[in-house]
C-alpha cells in the first residue's frame, strides 16, 4: 500500500551538518524525515518557493527534457529503506508507455515538485523507518539514561 505525502519543510540538523527533508501524510499526520545534503536541499527549497533561476538548474533541465520529449511524470515512490538509506522510483509515461527510473529520493522529490507530481511512500518503508528509528534510539542509550531505581 502507498501513502501519499507532501513536503512539509526543510530543517537544518546541526549535529550532522545536513538538512532534513520532512514529508508528511496529512491524513494520519505521520512524518518521514530524509537527511540530505545542502545542494539537494537547495534544489528542493527553490522548487518549494517557486524560484526561477537565470539558467536552468539540474532538476529544471530534467523537467525541460521531459516536457520536450512529451513525457509526463506520474509520481514518485519511496519504495525501500536499507541500512538507513532510502530508495525511490520515478514513474513516467511517454507515448503510451510507462517507465520507472531509479532515483535518490531528494532528486525525485525536487523533480516531483517542479512537475507537480504526487509523492508516495510505501507503507512498508514507514513501518521499517519507525523500527530503525527505535533501534537507533536503543543503540544510543547509555546506562545513565535509565536513572536510578530502588529495589
VOLO-409315 format. One record per residue: residue number from 1; z, y, x of N, C-alpha, C in turn. Coordinates in steps of 0.05 Angstrom, whole numbers. Layout:
N
[pt NUM; [Z; Y; X]; [Z; Y; X]; [Z; Y; X]]
...
***
This chain:
151
[pt 1; [0; -24; 17]; [0; 0; 0]; [0; 25; 18]]
[pt 2; [-14; 45; 9]; [-16; 70; 24]; [0; 92; 10]]
[pt 3; [13; 109; 26]; [28; 132; 15]; [14; 157; 24]]
[pt 4; [6; 174; 4]; [-7; 199; 12]; [14; 219; 21]]
[pt 5; [8; 232; 43]; [26; 252; 55]; [11; 277; 61]]
[pt 6; [27; 298; 67]; [15; 323; 75]; [31; 333; 99]]
[pt 7; [18; 351; 114]; [32; 362; 137]; [52; 382; 127]]
[pt 8; [78; 377; 132]; [99; 395; 124]; [102; 418; 145]]
[pt 9; [98; 411; 170]; [101; 431; 190]; [101; 420; 218]]
[pt 10; [104; 438; 237]; [106; 431; 266]; [133; 443; 276]]
[pt 11; [146; 427; 292]; [172; 435; 303]; [172; 428; 333]]
[pt 12; [183; 446; 349]; [185; 440; 378]; [210; 425; 384]]
[pt 13; [208; 403; 399]; [230; 387; 407]; [237; 394; 436]]
[pt 14; [257; 411; 441]; [263; 420; 468]; [273; 397; 486]]
[pt 15; [284; 376; 475]; [294; 354; 492]; [272; 338; 504]]
[pt 16; [250; 335; 490]; [227; 320; 500]; [205; 339; 511]]
[pt 17; [207; 364; 505]; [186; 383; 513]; [160; 378; 498]]
[pt 18; [162; 368; 474]; [139; 361; 457]; [142; 373; 430]]
[pt 19; [121; 371; 414]; [121; 381; 387]; [124; 357; 368]]
[pt 20; [136; 362; 345]; [138; 342; 324]; [121; 351; 301]]
[pt 21; [101; 335; 294]; [84; 339; 271]; [98; 324; 248]]
[pt 22; [107; 338; 228]; [122; 326; 206]; [104; 322; 182]]
[pt 23; [101; 297; 174]; [86; 290; 149]; [107; 285; 128]]
[pt 24; [100; 292; 103]; [119; 288; 81]; [105; 278; 56]]
[pt 25; [118; 259; 43]; [109; 249; 17]; [123; 266; -4]]
[pt 26; [108; 281; -20]; [121; 299; -40]; [135; 284; -62]]
[pt 27; [127; 259; -68]; [140; 244; -89]; [167; 233; -81]]
[pt 28; [167; 218; -59]; [192; 205; -51]; [208; 222; -31]]
[pt 29; [196; 243; -22]; [209; 261; -2]; [212; 248; 25]]
[pt 30; [199; 225; 30]; [201; 212; 56]; [185; 229; 76]]
[pt 31; [194; 228; 101]; [180; 242; 122]; [173; 223; 145]]
[pt 32; [153; 231; 159]; [144; 215; 183]; [141; 235; 206]]
[pt 33; [158; 234; 226]; [155; 252; 249]; [137; 239; 270]]
[pt 34; [118; 254; 280]; [100; 245; 300]; [101; 264; 324]]
[pt 35; [111; 254; 347]; [113; 271; 370]; [85; 273; 382]]
[pt 36; [78; 298; 391]; [52; 303; 402]; [54; 325; 423]]
[pt 37; [33; 328; 438]; [32; 348; 459]; [25; 376; 449]]
[pt 38; [27; 395; 467]; [22; 423; 460]; [-6; 428; 450]]
[pt 39; [-26; 416; 463]; [-54; 421; 456]; [-60; 409; 428]]
[pt 40; [-49; 385; 423]; [-54; 373; 397]; [-40; 389; 375]]
[pt 41; [-15; 398; 381]; [0; 414; 361]; [-15; 440; 356]]
[pt 42; [-26; 452; 376]; [-42; 476; 373]; [-66; 472; 355]]
[pt 43; [-80; 449; 359]; [-103; 443; 342]; [-95; 440; 313]]
[pt 44; [-72; 427; 308]; [-63; 424; 280]; [-54; 451; 269]]
[pt 45; [-39; 466; 285]; [-29; 492; 276]; [-51; 512; 269]]
[pt 46; [-72; 513; 286]; [-95; 530; 280]; [-108; 522; 253]]
[pt 47; [-111; 496; 248]; [-123; 487; 223]; [-105; 494; 200]]
[pt 48; [-79; 490; 203]; [-60; 496; 181]; [-61; 525; 173]]
[pt 49; [-63; 542; 193]; [-64; 571; 189]; [-91; 582; 181]]
[pt 50; [-112; 565; 183]; [-139; 573; 176]; [-151; 592; 196]]
[pt 51; [-141; 591; 221]; [-151; 609; 242]; [-178; 600; 252]]
[pt 52; [-196; 619; 253]; [-223; 614; 264]; [-224; 626; 292]]
[pt 53; [-231; 609; 311]; [-233; 618; 338]; [-262; 628; 344]]
[pt 54; [-265; 645; 365]; [-291; 656; 371]; [-312; 634; 376]]
[pt 55; [-304; 612; 389]; [-321; 590; 395]; [-308; 565; 383]]
[pt 56; [-323; 545; 375]; [-311; 521; 363]; [-293; 506; 382]]
[pt 57; [-269; 499; 373]; [-251; 482; 388]; [-261; 453; 383]]
[pt 58; [-249; 434; 397]; [-259; 406; 396]; [-260; 395; 367]]
[pt 59; [-239; 400; 352]; [-238; 389; 324]; [-258; 404; 306]]
[pt 60; [-262; 430; 312]; [-283; 444; 297]; [-310; 433; 304]]
[pt 61; [-315; 427; 329]; [-340; 415; 337]; [-345; 388; 323]]
[pt 62; [-324; 371; 322]; [-326; 346; 308]; [-333; 350; 278]]
[pt 63; [-320; 369; 266]; [-325; 375; 238]; [-354; 385; 234]]
[pt 64; [-363; 402; 253]; [-390; 413; 251]; [-411; 390; 255]]
[pt 65; [-405; 371; 272]; [-423; 348; 276]; [-425; 332; 251]]
[pt 66; [-401; 326; 239]; [-401; 311; 214]; [-418; 325; 192]]
[pt 67; [-413; 352; 190]; [-428; 367; 170]; [-458; 367; 175]]
[pt 68; [-466; 370; 200]; [-494; 370; 207]; [-507; 343; 201]]
[pt 69; [-493; 321; 205]; [-503; 295; 200]; [-501; 287; 171]]
[pt 70; [-489; 303; 155]; [-486; 297; 127]; [-464; 276; 122]]
[pt 71; [-446; 273; 141]; [-424; 254; 138]; [-400; 268; 125]]
[pt 72; [-384; 253; 110]; [-361; 264; 97]; [-336; 248; 105]]
[pt 73; [-315; 262; 112]; [-290; 248; 118]; [-277; 241; 92]]
[pt 74; [-272; 215; 87]; [-259; 206; 63]; [-229; 209; 64]]
[pt 75; [-218; 200; 87]; [-189; 202; 91]; [-182; 193; 119]]
[pt 76; [-157; 197; 126]; [-146; 184; 150]; [-123; 167; 141]]
[pt 77; [-118; 145; 156]; [-96; 127; 150]; [-81; 122; 176]]
[pt 78; [-56; 128; 176]; [-39; 120; 198]; [-30; 92; 191]]
[pt 79; [-41; 73; 206]; [-41; 45; 198]; [-23; 26; 215]]
[pt 80; [-13; 36; 238]; [3; 18; 254]; [22; 34; 272]]
[pt 81; [43; 21; 280]; [63; 32; 298]; [71; 10; 318]]
[pt 82; [65; 14; 343]; [71; -5; 364]; [85; 8; 387]]
[pt 83; [109; -1; 393]; [126; 9; 415]; [127; 40; 414]]
[pt 84; [132; 51; 391]; [136; 80; 388]; [110; 96; 387]]
[pt 85; [87; 83; 387]; [61; 97; 386]; [48; 91; 359]]
[pt 86; [40; 112; 345]; [26; 109; 320]; [-4; 106; 325]]
[pt 87; [-17; 91; 307]; [-46; 87; 308]; [-58; 95; 282]]
[pt 88; [-82; 106; 282]; [-95; 115; 257]; [-125; 109; 257]]
[pt 89; [-136; 110; 233]; [-164; 106; 229]; [-175; 130; 213]]
[pt 90; [-198; 139; 220]; [-213; 159; 205]; [-234; 145; 189]]
[pt 91; [-234; 150; 163]; [-253; 137; 145]; [-274; 157; 137]]
[pt 92; [-299; 150; 143]; [-322; 167; 138]; [-343; 154; 120]]
[pt 93; [-359; 170; 107]; [-382; 160; 93]; [-406; 176; 101]]
[pt 94; [-428; 162; 106]; [-453; 176; 114]; [-476; 159; 104]]
[pt 95; [-493; 171; 89]; [-517; 158; 78]; [-510; 131; 65]]
[pt 96; [-491; 132; 46]; [-482; 109; 31]; [-469; 86; 47]]
[pt 97; [-463; 92; 72]; [-449; 72; 88]; [-421; 83; 96]]
[pt 98; [-402; 65; 97]; [-375; 74; 105]; [-370; 65; 133]]
[pt 99; [-356; 82; 148]; [-349; 77; 175]; [-319; 82; 179]]
[pt 100; [-307; 67; 198]; [-280; 71; 205]; [-279; 75; 235]]
[pt 101; [-265; 96; 244]; [-263; 103; 272]; [-234; 105; 280]]
[pt 102; [-228; 92; 303]; [-201; 93; 314]; [-196; 122; 325]]
[pt 103; [-171; 132; 320]; [-165; 159; 330]; [-135; 162; 334]]
[pt 104; [-127; 180; 351]; [-99; 186; 353]; [-91; 201; 328]]
[pt 105; [-68; 196; 317]; [-60; 210; 292]; [-62; 240; 293]]
[pt 106; [-54; 252; 315]; [-55; 281; 317]; [-84; 291; 315]]
[pt 107; [-103; 278; 328]; [-131; 286; 326]; [-142; 281; 297]]
[pt 108; [-135; 258; 286]; [-144; 252; 259]; [-133; 273; 239]]
[pt 109; [-108; 280; 242]; [-96; 300; 224]; [-109; 327; 228]]
[pt 110; [-113; 335; 253]; [-126; 361; 258]; [-154; 362; 244]]
[pt 111; [-168; 340; 246]; [-195; 338; 233]; [-192; 337; 203]]
[pt 112; [-173; 322; 193]; [-170; 319; 163]; [-163; 346; 151]]
[pt 113; [-147; 363; 164]; [-141; 389; 153]; [-167; 406; 151]]
[pt 114; [-183; 405; 172]; [-208; 420; 172]; [-227; 410; 151]]
[pt 115; [-227; 384; 146]; [-246; 372; 127]; [-234; 370; 99]]
[pt 116; [-209; 380; 96]; [-196; 378; 70]; [-195; 349; 60]]
[pt 117; [-189; 331; 78]; [-188; 302; 71]; [-158; 293; 69]]
[pt 118; [-153; 274; 51]; [-125; 265; 48]; [-115; 249; 72]]
[pt 119; [-89; 251; 76]; [-75; 236; 97]; [-58; 215; 84]]
[pt 120; [-62; 190; 94]; [-46; 168; 83]; [-31; 154; 106]]
[pt 121; [-8; 142; 99]; [7; 126; 117]; [12; 99; 104]]
[pt 122; [8; 78; 119]; [13; 51; 108]; [43; 48; 104]]
[pt 123; [50; 36; 81]; [78; 32; 74]; [92; 16; 96]]
[pt 124; [78; -3; 108]; [89; -19; 130]; [97; -2; 154]]
[pt 125; [82; 19; 159]; [88; 37; 181]; [113; 53; 175]]
[pt 126; [116; 62; 150]; [141; 76; 142]; [165; 58; 146]]
[pt 127; [163; 33; 137]; [186; 15; 140]; [192; 9; 169]]
[pt 128; [171; 5; 185]; [174; 0; 213]; [186; 24; 228]]
[pt 129; [177; 48; 220]; [187; 73; 232]; [217; 75; 227]]
[pt 130; [225; 69; 202]; [254; 71; 196]; [269; 51; 213]]
[pt 131; [258; 27; 217]; [271; 6; 232]; [273; 14; 262]]
[pt 132; [250; 25; 273]; [250; 33; 301]; [269; 56; 306]]
[pt 133; [271; 75; 286]; [289; 98; 289]; [318; 88; 290]]
[pt 134; [324; 68; 273]; [351; 57; 272]; [357; 42; 299]]
[pt 135; [337; 27; 308]; [340; 13; 334]; [345; 32; 357]]
[pt 136; [330; 54; 358]; [334; 74; 379]; [362; 87; 377]]
[pt 137; [371; 92; 352]; [398; 103; 348]; [418; 83; 359]]
[pt 138; [415; 57; 353]; [434; 37; 363]; [434; 36; 393]]
[pt 139; [410; 37; 405]; [407; 35; 434]; [421; 59; 448]]
[pt 140; [422; 82; 435]; [433; 106; 448]; [463; 109; 442]]
[pt 141; [475; 91; 427]; [504; 92; 422]; [519; 86; 447]]
[pt 142; [541; 101; 450]; [560; 96; 472]; [586; 88; 460]]
[pt 143; [603; 74; 475]; [629; 65; 464]; [645; 88; 452]]
[pt 144; [644; 111; 465]; [660; 134; 454]; [650; 144; 427]]
[pt 145; [625; 137; 420]; [614; 145; 394]; [628; 131; 371]]
[pt 146; [641; 108; 377]; [655; 93; 356]; [683; 105; 350]]
[pt 147; [694; 121; 368]; [721; 132; 364]; [742; 111; 369]]
[pt 148; [766; 119; 363]; [790; 101; 368]; [799; 89; 341]]
[pt 149; [803; 63; 341]; [813; 50; 317]; [840; 38; 322]]
[pt 150; [858; 41; 304]; [885; 30; 306]; [884; 2; 294]]
[pt 151; [897; -17; 307]; [898; -44; 296]; [927; -51; 290]]
***
